[in-house]
Amino acid sequence: MTVDNALRAIAGLFVLLSLALGAQASPLFVSTNFLWFTAFVGANLLQSGFSGTCPMRWLLRKSGLKQASTA
C-alpha cells in the first residue's frame, strides 16, 4: 500500500465513522459533536488540496509506507 492509498482510506474511514457516531439517525449515534470531526477532516483535505501539505501523509511516510512511483 502506498502513502496516497492509505491517506485516502484513512480519510474515508474517519469521515464515515464520525458521521455514524454523529448522525442522530445512525444506530451508532453517540453525540452530534462528532460532526465537528467530520468538518475537521474535510477542512484538512481542502487545505491539503491547495497547499500540498498534509500531516497524515508525513506520519504515514514516517511509519514506513512508500510513495507511489511516478511513471
C-alpha distances in whole Angstrom, upper triangle without the diagonal:
4,7,8,6,7,10,11,10,12,15,16,16,18,20,21,22,24,26,26,28,30,31,34,34,31,32,29,32,32,33,33,32,28,29,29,25,24,26,25,21,23,25,22,20,23,24,20,21,24,24,20,20,18,18,15,13,15,14,11,11,14,12,10,7,8,9,9,12,15,17
4,5,5,6,9,10,11,12,14,16,16,18,20,21,22,24,26,27,28,30,31,35,35,32,33,31,32,33,34,33,32,28,28,28,25,24,25,23,20,21,23,20,18,21,21,17,18,21,20,17,17,15,16,13,10,13,13,9,9,12,11,10,6,5,6,6,9,12,15
4,6,5,6,9,10,10,12,14,15,16,18,20,21,22,24,26,27,28,30,33,34,31,32,30,31,31,31,31,29,26,26,25,22,21,22,20,17,18,20,16,15,18,18,14,15,18,17,14,13,11,12,9,7,9,9,6,7,10,10,9,6,6,5,7,11,13,16
4,5,5,6,9,10,11,12,14,15,17,18,20,21,23,24,26,27,28,32,32,29,31,29,30,30,31,30,28,25,24,24,21,20,21,19,16,16,18,15,12,15,16,12,13,16,16,12,12,11,13,10,8,11,12,9,10,14,13,13,9,9,7,7,11,12,15
4,5,5,6,9,10,11,12,14,16,17,18,20,21,22,24,26,27,30,30,27,29,27,28,29,30,29,28,25,24,24,21,19,21,20,16,17,19,17,14,17,18,15,15,19,19,16,16,14,15,12,10,14,14,10,12,15,14,14,10,10,9,9,12,14,17
4,5,5,6,9,10,10,12,14,15,16,18,20,21,22,24,25,29,29,26,27,25,26,27,27,27,26,22,22,22,19,18,20,18,15,16,18,16,14,17,18,15,16,20,19,16,15,13,13,10,9,12,11,8,10,13,11,12,9,10,10,11,15,17,20
4,5,5,6,9,10,11,12,14,15,16,18,20,21,22,24,27,28,25,27,24,25,26,26,25,24,20,20,20,16,15,17,15,11,13,15,12,10,14,14,11,13,16,16,13,12,9,10,7,7,10,10,8,10,13,12,13,11,12,11,12,16,17,20
4,6,5,6,9,10,11,12,14,15,17,18,20,21,22,26,26,23,25,23,24,25,25,24,23,20,19,19,16,14,16,15,11,12,14,12,10,13,15,12,13,16,17,14,14,12,13,10,10,14,14,12,14,17,16,17,14,14,13,13,17,18,20
4,6,5,6,9,10,11,12,14,15,16,18,20,21,24,24,21,23,21,22,23,24,23,23,19,19,19,16,15,17,16,12,14,17,15,13,16,18,16,16,20,20,18,17,14,15,12,12,15,14,12,15,17,16,16,14,15,15,15,19,20,23
4,5,5,6,9,10,10,12,14,15,16,18,20,23,23,21,22,19,20,21,21,21,20,16,17,17,13,12,15,14,10,12,15,13,12,15,17,15,16,19,19,17,16,13,12,9,10,13,12,10,14,16,14,16,14,16,16,17,20,22,25
4,5,5,6,9,10,11,12,14,15,16,18,21,22,20,22,19,20,20,20,19,18,15,14,14,11,10,12,11,7,9,11,10,8,12,14,12,13,17,17,16,15,11,12,9,11,14,13,13,16,18,17,19,16,18,17,18,21,22,25
4,5,5,6,8,10,11,12,14,15,16,20,20,17,19,17,18,19,20,19,18,15,14,15,12,10,13,13,9,10,13,13,11,14,16,15,16,19,20,18,18,15,16,13,14,18,17,15,19,21,19,21,18,20,19,19,23,24,26
4,6,5,6,8,10,10,12,14,15,19,19,16,17,15,16,17,18,18,17,13,14,15,12,10,14,13,10,12,15,14,13,17,19,17,19,22,23,21,20,17,17,13,15,18,17,15,19,20,19,20,18,20,21,21,25,26,29
4,6,5,6,8,10,10,12,14,17,18,15,17,14,15,15,15,15,14,10,11,12,8,7,11,10,7,10,13,12,12,15,17,16,18,21,21,20,19,15,15,12,15,17,16,15,19,20,19,21,19,22,22,22,26,27,30
4,6,5,6,9,10,10,12,15,16,14,16,14,14,15,15,14,13,10,9,10,8,5,9,9,7,8,12,12,11,14,16,16,17,20,21,20,19,16,17,14,17,20,19,18,22,23,22,24,22,24,23,24,27,28,31
4,6,5,6,9,10,10,14,14,11,13,11,12,14,14,14,14,11,10,13,11,8,12,13,11,12,15,15,15,17,20,19,20,23,24,23,23,20,20,17,19,22,21,20,24,25,24,26,23,25,25,25,29,30,32
4,5,5,6,8,10,13,14,11,12,9,10,11,12,12,13,9,10,12,10,9,13,13,11,13,16,16,16,19,21,21,22,25,26,25,24,20,20,17,20,22,20,20,24,25,23,25,23,26,26,27,30,32,34
4,5,5,6,8,12,13,11,13,10,9,10,10,9,9,5,6,8,6,6,9,10,10,12,14,15,15,18,20,20,21,24,25,24,23,20,19,17,20,22,21,21,25,25,24,27,25,28,27,28,32,33,36
4,5,5,6,9,10,8,11,9,9,10,10,9,10,7,6,10,9,7,10,12,11,12,15,16,16,18,21,21,22,25,26,26,25,22,22,20,23,25,24,24,27,28,27,29,28,30,29,30,33,34,37
4,6,6,8,9,6,8,6,6,9,10,10,12,9,9,13,11,10,14,15,14,16,19,20,19,22,24,24,25,28,29,29,28,24,24,22,25,27,25,25,29,30,28,30,28,31,31,31,35,36,38
4,6,8,10,7,8,5,4,5,7,8,9,6,8,11,10,10,13,15,15,16,19,20,20,22,24,25,26,29,30,29,28,25,24,22,25,27,25,25,29,29,28,31,29,32,32,33,36,38,40
4,6,9,8,10,8,6,6,5,4,6,5,5,9,9,9,11,13,14,15,17,19,20,21,23,24,25,28,29,29,28,25,24,23,26,28,26,27,30,31,30,32,31,33,33,34,38,38,41
4,5,6,9,8,6,8,8,6,9,8,8,11,12,11,13,16,16,16,19,21,21,22,25,26,27,29,30,31,30,27,27,25,28,30,29,29,33,34,32,35,33,35,35,35,39,40,42
4,5,8,9,6,8,8,7,11,11,11,14,15,14,16,19,20,20,22,24,25,26,28,30,30,33,34,34,33,30,30,29,32,34,32,33,36,37,36,38,36,39,39,39,42,43,46
4,7,9,7,11,11,11,14,13,13,17,18,16,18,21,21,21,24,26,26,27,30,31,31,34,35,35,35,32,32,30,33,35,34,33,37,38,36,39,37,39,39,39,42,43,45
4,5,5,9,11,11,14,12,12,16,16,15,18,20,20,20,23,25,24,26,29,29,30,33,34,34,33,30,30,27,30,33,31,31,34,35,33,36,34,36,36,36,40,41,43
4,6,9,12,13,16,14,15,19,18,18,21,23,22,23,26,27,27,29,32,32,33,36,37,36,35,32,31,29,32,34,32,32,35,36,34,36,35,37,38,38,41,43,45
4,6,10,11,13,11,13,16,16,15,19,20,20,21,24,25,25,27,29,30,31,34,35,34,33,29,28,26,29,31,29,28,32,33,31,33,32,35,35,35,39,41,43
4,6,8,10,9,11,14,14,14,17,19,19,20,23,24,24,26,28,29,30,33,34,34,32,29,28,26,29,31,29,29,33,34,32,35,33,36,36,37,41,42,44
4,7,9,8,11,13,13,14,17,18,19,20,22,23,25,26,28,29,31,33,34,34,32,28,27,26,29,31,28,29,33,33,31,34,33,36,36,37,41,43,45
4,5,6,8,10,11,13,14,16,17,19,20,22,23,25,26,28,29,31,32,32,30,27,26,25,29,30,28,29,33,33,32,35,34,37,37,38,41,43,45
4,5,6,8,10,11,12,14,16,16,18,20,21,22,24,26,27,29,30,30,29,26,26,25,28,30,28,29,33,33,32,35,34,36,36,37,41,41,44
4,5,6,8,9,10,12,14,15,16,18,20,21,22,24,25,27,28,28,27,24,23,22,26,27,26,27,30,31,30,33,32,35,34,36,39,40,43
4,5,5,7,9,10,11,13,15,16,17,19,20,22,23,25,26,26,24,21,21,19,23,25,23,24,27,28,27,30,29,31,31,32,36,37,40
4,5,5,6,9,10,11,12,14,15,17,18,20,21,23,24,25,23,21,21,20,23,25,24,25,28,29,28,31,29,32,31,32,35,36,39
4,5,5,6,9,10,10,12,14,15,16,18,20,21,22,23,21,19,18,18,21,23,22,23,27,27,27,30,29,31,30,31,35,35,38
4,5,5,6,9,10,10,12,14,15,16,18,20,21,21,19,16,16,15,18,20,19,20,23,24,23,26,25,27,27,28,32,32,36
4,5,5,6,9,10,11,12,14,15,17,19,20,20,19,16,16,15,18,21,20,20,24,25,24,27,25,27,26,27,30,31,34
4,6,5,6,8,10,10,12,14,15,17,18,19,18,16,16,16,19,21,21,22,24,26,26,28,27,28,27,28,31,31,34
4,5,5,6,9,10,11,12,14,16,16,17,15,13,13,13,16,18,17,19,22,22,23,25,24,26,25,26,29,30,33
4,6,5,6,9,10,10,12,15,15,15,14,11,11,11,13,16,15,16,19,20,20,23,21,23,22,23,26,27,30
4,5,5,6,9,10,11,13,14,15,14,12,14,13,15,18,18,19,21,23,23,25,23,24,23,23,26,26,29
4,5,5,6,8,10,11,12,13,13,11,13,13,15,17,18,19,21,23,24,26,24,25,23,24,27,27,30
4,5,5,6,9,10,10,11,9,8,9,10,12,14,15,16,18,19,20,22,21,22,20,21,24,24,28
4,6,5,6,9,10,10,10,8,11,10,11,14,15,15,17,20,20,22,20,20,18,19,22,22,25
4,5,5,7,9,10,10,10,13,14,14,17,18,19,20,23,24,25,23,23,21,21,24,23,26
4,5,5,6,8,8,8,11,13,13,15,17,18,19,21,23,24,22,23,20,21,24,23,26
4,5,5,5,5,6,9,10,10,12,14,15,16,18,20,21,19,19,17,18,20,20,23
4,6,6,8,9,13,13,13,15,17,17,18,21,22,23,21,20,17,18,20,19,22
4,6,8,10,14,16,15,17,19,20,20,23,25,25,23,23,20,20,22,20,23
4,5,8,12,14,13,14,17,18,18,20,22,23,22,21,18,19,21,20,23
4,7,10,12,10,11,15,15,15,17,20,20,18,17,14,16,17,16,20
4,7,9,8,8,12,13,13,15,17,18,17,17,14,16,18,18,22
4,5,5,7,9,10,11,13,15,16,15,15,14,16,19,19,23
4,5,5,6,9,10,11,13,15,14,16,15,18,21,21,25
4,5,5,6,9,10,10,13,12,14,13,16,19,20,24
4,5,5,6,9,10,11,10,11,10,12,15,17,20
4,5,5,6,9,10,10,11,11,14,17,18,22
4,5,5,6,9,9,12,12,16,19,21,24
4,5,5,7,6,8,10,13,16,18,22
4,5,5,5,7,8,11,14,16,20
4,5,7,10,11,15,17,20,23
4,6,9,12,15,18,21,24
4,6,10,13,15,18,21
4,7,9,12,15,18
4,6,9,12,15
4,6,9,12
4,6,9
4,6
4
